[in-house]
């Protein structure tokens, strides 16, 4: 209807109708086409805003840049996010860094050539955008829980050291306030090592009152006293898991509740002259054929000079490094890592939580309810959980869960497969517990062939995107680099 009326109007030659229509035609075209031009300009502004936001984040995440380097970085980020084929021509990019208020401001313009507004002399539309990033004063506490088992030997442990150094370097280099960054390290194998400086600490059951303290001695004996009774023997710093569910929980130790105390690691002397045992380091001190009595005979240790690793058999991991602001301390701890022993992931995770905790036995962590603090954990393994089952009275080798005969892992079996599954269940529980505390959990599998282990570690992470499968050393470095970038960005508020 409207079209026919306009056609009729255009053909009308009476009076000034033709002249009026000619005068109206340009505004009609400009109004209709101008909407297209404005829409193009809004699209250009949206792309400009996204590009400047990305540039501001990048500059904000690098607090130690010189002014010219900050501008160069911003320009490169904007160029990458606003390529030449996009609508509009980029104008100059300005960067302002206010170190007093910790605010980074990035601004820019884009000029869009018009198609219709040029009819009235408007040949270009210029859009502007300014984005602001405030560098958050958020503290970061990070603990690295790293597999230091025998399968990590050779190039793997070297690659792990390099990747861990890169992570700590990135975090320290991008920390404008070193006092707000703390990093800890928990190397793990079949157990963890808290360090010999805690010998007979009150939380390590010096009085022998914890339920499992005398499990492998008859008559009952204090582990600390037994160690002291031997010649040239000392405690190397390893600890054992508490009973389930305390094995993975951050319940603080208390002498008033012996279940909460930790045990110093003590691998008993196993029976001599019998097959199926891995750790016989002295005479059994008896001619009895009862293998359990030969193992538990508490009198045999006194005055003996044991052979081999003796009571520290299986204690292979280097000591835990509590949260520290010192770059040199954490670097030295990473360099000190070795590869030896079997894999017990849950005991590593449980001590990772305790390193981040404000409670005993480590107290360096900030309170969990501190909104100005981020707690994060990186967990890496290169293999499956392992406890070696044995066809003897103990059902297994000694580990951080003692002998399987004692029932401290929740089952009694000599099946290595079943024992590995039990450790997997404790791993899942430990991960869930860490997440429930508000810890951001990153997980990495390094050259792991087991699909079930990869699935377990993916499910362990706080989000599937925080799990990284690394089939090579290069992929491992990329994983640590991505984690460093994510942690850095977490400390920024938009």
N, C-alpha and C positions, 0 to 999 in steps of 0.2 A: 504494500500500500504506500509506504513512505517513498519507496523507489519510484513508483509511477508518478507520485506527486512532484518529486524533484525533477523527473524527466519533463513533466508538463511545465513546471516552473521555468526550466532552462529554455524551453522553446517559446515561451511567451514573449512576444515582441512589443506588447503594449506598454506605453509609458517608459519607466526606468527599470523595469523588472530585469532585463538582461544585464544592465550595468550593475544593479545591486547583487545579482547572483555572482558576477565576476569578482566583485569586491569580497564576497563572503567565502568564495571557494578557497582562497589561500588560508584564512584562519581555520577553516574546517580541516584542511589537510594538515596544517601545523598542529592542531589540537590532537588529531588522531595519530599522526606520526610521532608527535612529541612524547606521547605515552610510551611508545616503543623505545625512544631514546632514553627516557628516564628509567625505564626498566633495565636497559643495558647498563646504565650508570649504577643502579643499585646492585646488579650482579657484580660489577667491578669492585664496588665497595665491600661486598661480602668476601670476595677473594682477597682483597687487600687486608681486611681485618684478620682473616685466618693467617695470612703470611706474617703480619706484624705480631700477632699473638705468639706464633712459633718462634719468631726472632727474639721477642722479649724473654720468653722462657729460656732460650739458649744462652742469652747474655746473663740472665739472672742466675743460671746454674753455674756460671763461671765467674766468681766474684773477684778473682785476681787479675782480670784482663786490664791492659792499658787502654786508655780511651780510643786510640786509633784501632786497636785490635777488637774492641767491642763493636765499633762501627763496621769493620770488615766482616766480623762474624754475622752481625745483623743483616748486612747486605747480601751475604751469601745464602743465608736462610730464606730471606724474602725472595731472592732470585730463584731458588729451588722450588719454592711454593707458588710463585707467580711467574710462570714461563712466558716467553714472548708471544706465544699464540693465544694467550688469554686476552680478554677484552680490556682495552685501556693501556696507556703507556705510563710506566712507573715514573714518579718524580723522585727527588732526593729523599733519603732516609735519614732521620735524625735520631740520635741515641743520647739519653741523659741518665747517668748513674749517680744517685744520691747516696753516698756511703753512710751518711748520718741517719737517714730514715730507712735505709736499705730498700729503696724503691728504684726500679729500673723503668724508664719511660721510652718507648719507641714509637715514632710517628712517621707518617708518609702520606703521599698523595698519588692519585692515578687520574690521568686525563683521558676522557673517552670522546672520540670523534662522533659527532651527531650525523644522522642521515636526513632528518626532517627539520630540526630546529634551525639548521643553517639557512633555511628560507627566510628567517627573520633575523639573520645575523648572528645566531648563537652556534658557532661552529664546533665548540667543545664544551663538555661538562666536566668539571674537576671535582672529584670526591676525596675526602680526607678521612683519616682514621688515626687514633692514638690509643695505644694499649699500655697498661701499667701492670707491672709485676712487683709484688712486695716479697723480698727475701724473708722467708719465715725464720723466726728465732726458735726453730724447733730442734731440740736435741735428738741425736740418733745414737742408739745403743745397738750394736751388731755383734752377734756371736757366730763364728764359723765352726760348724760341727763337721769335721772332715775325716773320712775313712783313711786310716793309716795302717791297713792290714797288709799281709804279705803279698797279696795280688797287686798291690799298688807299687811294687818295686820297679826299679829301672826308670824308663822314660815316663811312666805314669806319675810317680811322685814328683819328678822334676817338672812335669807339665802342671801339676797341681800347685806346686810352690810358685811358679811363674804367674798362674792365673790369680792366686790369692794375693800375691804382691800387687798385681794390676788393680784388683778391687780396692785394696787399702790405699794405693797411690791415688786413684781417682777420687775416693772419698776425702782423703786429706787435702788433696790439691784444690778441691772445690768447697772446702770448709772455711768460710770467712771467719768463724770463731772456733778455734781448735778445742776450746773448753767444752763445746757442745757436741763433740764426736768422741765416742768410746767404742773400742773394738776388742773382743775377746776371742779366744781360740780353744776349742775342745777337740783334740785328736782322740780318736777312739779305735780300739781293736776289739778283743774279747771283753775288755773292760776299759775304764778310764783311770787316769793318774791325776790325783789332786796335788801332788808335790810332797816331798819328804819333810818340808817345813811344818806340816800339820801332824807330825808324829805324836801320838797320844793326845791329840786335841780332844776336848771334852765331847765333841759331837762324833768322834771316832771310837766311842765305847771303850775308854781306857780301863774301866772297871769290869768289863766282860759281862754286862747285864743284858745285852741284846739277845733275843730268843735264839738266834742261830750262831752265837759266838763260839760255843763249844761243841757244835754238831759233830766234828770229826776228831774229838779227843775223849779218851777214856783213861783215867777219870777226867772230869771236866777241867779245862785249863784255860788260862787267859792267853790269847794269841800274842799279845805284846810280850808277855813274860816268856813264852816259848821261843819267840824270835831272839830275845835277849839271851836265852840260855845256850844258844848255839854259838859256835866259834865263827867269826868272820861273816856272820849273817846279819842283814839289816832289812828293814822294810823299804821297798823302792817307791812307795807312794800311791799304789793302786788301791781301789776300793771296790766293794761288792754292792750289788743291788739290794735294796730293802725288799721285804715281802710285798707281793701284789696286794693292793694297788699302789702302795707307797713307792714302788720301784720307779714309777714315772711321775709321781706327784711332787709338788713343791711344798709339802708340809714341813715346817721347820723342825729340826731335831730338838729333842728335849730329854734330859736324863729322867724326868718324871714319867716319861712314856718311852720305855726302852725300845718299842717297835720302831720308833722314829729315828733311832741312832743308826749311823752308818758303820759298816764293818771294814776294818783294814783287810786287804786281800791277803789270803794265806792258802797257798796250794799245798795240801798235805803230802807227806812222803807216802807213796803208794807201795803195795806189797812187792817185795823182791821175789825172784824165782818163779813168778807166775806171768803167763802171757796176757796180752790185752791191756797192759798198763803203759802209760806214757811218761810217768814222772816219779821214778824211784831214785832217791838221791842219798840214801843212807841205809844202814842195817835196820831191819824191823825190830830188833831187840828182843825177839822171842822165837822159840822153835815151834810155836803153835801153828797148826794147819788152817786155823780160822782166819781167812783173808781179812775180814772186817776188823778183827782184833789186831792183826798185824798193822793195818792202816791206822787205827785209832790209838794205838799204844802211845800215850802222852809222855811216858818216861824216856822213850828212845831219843828224844831231841837233845836232852841235856848234855852239854859238853861236846857235841858232835860237830865236826867240820863238814858241812854238806857239800855235795858236788853239783855242778851245773847251776841252773837258775834257781833250784831248790824251791823255797816257799814263794818265790816271785815268778815261778813258771807261769807263763801266760800274761804276765804284766809287761807288755811291750810298748805301750803308747807313751809318748812324751807328756810331760805335765801340762795340765790346763793353764792357760793364761787368762786370769780374770780381766774384766773390762778395764781398759787403760786408754788414756789420752796420748800415750807415748807412741809415736810412729816407730821409733827404733826398737821398742820392746816387742811390738807385735811382729815387726819384720824379722827379728831374731827368732821368735817362736816359730814362725812359718819356715824359716831356714832350718830349724832344728828338727822338723818332722822326719820320721823314718817310716819304713814299710815293713811290718812284721805282725804276725798273729792272725786270728780269725775275726769274722765280722759280727758285731753285736750292735746293731743300729739303735735299738731303743735306749740302751744305757748311755749312748752318746747324746741322744736328744734330751733325755732327762737331765743330764748335767748341763746341756745348753740352756735349758730353762732356768736351772739354778744359778748359772752365771749371770743371766739377765735379771734375776730376782733381787729385791732389796733385803731378803731374809738370809739368815745363816743357811749354809756355811759360807757363802760368798755374799757380801753386802754392798757391792759397788753399784748395783742397779738402782734406778729411780723407782718410786712407787708406780704400781701398775695403773693407777687412776690419774697419773700426771698427763694432762691433755697437751702439754708442751713437750712431750717426749714420744719418740717412736722406738719401739722394740722390734728387732728383726733377727731372723735366724736363717743362715744358709746351711743346708744339709746336703752333703755329697757322699755317694757310695759308688764303688765300682763292682759290686757283687752282691750276692745273696747273703742273708743272715745264716750263720753257721754255728751249731754246737755239734761236735763230733760225738755220735753215739758209740758206746762201747759195750761189748758182751761180757761185762764183769760186774762186780757187786755195786759199782758206782753208776752204771748205765751210761756214763759219759766221761769225757775229759773235764777237768776243772775249768770253770769260767766265772764271769762276773755274777752268775746265778748259782755258784757253787757246783756241787754234783747234782745231777738229775735225781739221784737216789733221795735227796733231801726234799724234793717236791716244791722247791722254791719258784719254779717256772709254771707250776700249776698242773703238771703231768709227770708220770714216771714211765719212761719208755727208752729203749736203746735205739730207736729209729731216728737217724739223722734227719730224715725228711720231715717227720712229725715235729722234731725239735726246731727245725728251721721255720715251720709253719707257726709254731708257738711264738717264736721271736717276731714273726711278721705281725701276729695279732698284737703283741706288745708295742710294735712300731706304730701301727695304726692308732692305738690308744694314746701313745706318747705324742703323736702329731696332733690328734684331736685336743689333747690337754693343752698343748702349746698354743694352738689357735684360740682356745677358750680363754686363755689369759690375755688375749689381744695381741699376741706376737704375730708379726707378718712372716710367714714361713715360705722360703724359697727352697726348692729341691732340685738336685742335679744327679742324673745317672751318667756315669763316665764309662763308656765302652762296656755297657751291660747287655748281655744277650738274653737274659731272662725277661720274658714278657710280663710275668706276674710281678717281678721286682719293679719294672718300669711303671706298671699300673699302680702298684703300691705307693711309689714315690710321687707319682702324679697326684694321687688322691691325698697324699700327705700335705701338699702345698696349700696355701691359703686360697688359691684360685688356680685352675688348670693352666692359665697363662704364666704362672710363676713357677712352672715345672719346665726343666730343660733337659732334653736327652742329648748327650754329647758323645757321638761316636768317634771323635778325634780330638787331638790336642787343640787344634784350631777352633773347633766347635766349643770346647771347654772355655777357651779364652773369650769367645763371643758371649757365652752364657754369663760369665762373671762380669763382662763389660755391660751387658744389658741390665744385670742386677744393680750394678753401680749407678747406671743412669736412672733406673727406677727409684732407687733410694734417694738420689739427689733431687729428683723431681718431687718426691713426696714431701720434701722439706720446703717447697715453695707454695705459697698461697696466692691465688689469683685475685 
